[in-house]
Amino acid sequence: MNEQEKLQAIQNRNSSYDGKFIFGVKTTKIICRPGCPARLPLEKNIVFFGTMEEAIEKGYRPCKRCKPKLVNQSQEGK
């Protein structure tokens, strides 16, 4: 999956991508899942992470609306 496909999933709030990747917003230091209902960030402020641990190490915290930590945990068992 390329970066453009990930950006499209975020813009469309496509929940079928939940668990496949997470993204952070540089200005707020929050990480979300692609289907998050929160306000869309500017494209220049989006950074992609492979894992929750990687994002947390960089100082990001999970979104309180979409709770990406819970989505990732439920996806791990599949």
C-alpha positions in Angstrom: 0.0 0.0 0.0 1.5 3.3 -1.0 1.3 6.7 0.7 -1.3 8.0 -1.7 -3.6 5.1 -1.0 -3.2 5.7 2.8 -4.0 9.4 2.3 -7.1 8.6 0.3 -8.3 6.2 3.1 -7.9 8.9 5.7 -9.7 11.5 3.5 -12.6 9.1 3.0 -12.5 7.9 6.6 -12.4 4.4 5.2 -12.7 2.1 8.2 -11.8 -1.0 6.1 -8.2 0.2 6.5 -8.4 0.2 10.3 -5.7 -2.1 11.7 -3.7 -1.9 8.5 -1.9 1.3 9.4 -2.1 4.2 11.8 -1.2 7.8 11.3 -0.1 10.6 13.5 -0.8 14.3 13.3 2.5 16.3 13.8 0.8 19.4 15.2 -1.2 17.6 17.9 1.0 14.6 18.5 -2.1 12.3 18.3 -2.3 9.0 16.5 -5.5 7.8 14.8 -6.9 5.0 12.7 -7.9 5.8 9.1 -11.6 5.7 9.9 -11.4 8.3 12.7 -14.3 10.7 12.8 -12.2 13.6 14.1 -11.4 16.6 11.9 -9.2 15.8 9.0 -5.6 17.0 9.4 -3.7 18.8 6.7 -1.8 16.4 4.4 1.6 18.1 5.3 0.9 17.3 9.0 0.4 13.5 8.5 3.0 11.0 9.4 2.6 7.2 9.1 3.6 4.6 11.6 3.9 0.8 11.3 3.1 0.1 15.0 1.6 1.8 18.0 4.9 1.3 19.9 6.8 3.2 17.3 4.4 6.1 17.5 4.4 6.2 21.3 8.2 6.2 21.3 8.1 9.3 19.1 5.9 11.1 21.7 2.5 10.5 20.1 -0.6 9.5 22.1 -3.7 7.6 21.0 -6.8 9.6 19.9 -9.6 9.6 22.4 -12.3 9.4 19.7 -11.1 6.5 17.6 -9.0 4.7 20.2 -6.5 3.2 17.7 -4.9 1.1 20.5 -8.1 -1.0 20.9 -8.3 -1.5 17.1 -4.7 -2.7 16.8 -5.2 -5.1 19.7 -8.3 -6.7 18.2 -6.5 -7.0 14.8 -3.5 -8.8 16.2 -5.6 -11.9 17.0 -6.6 -12.3 13.3 
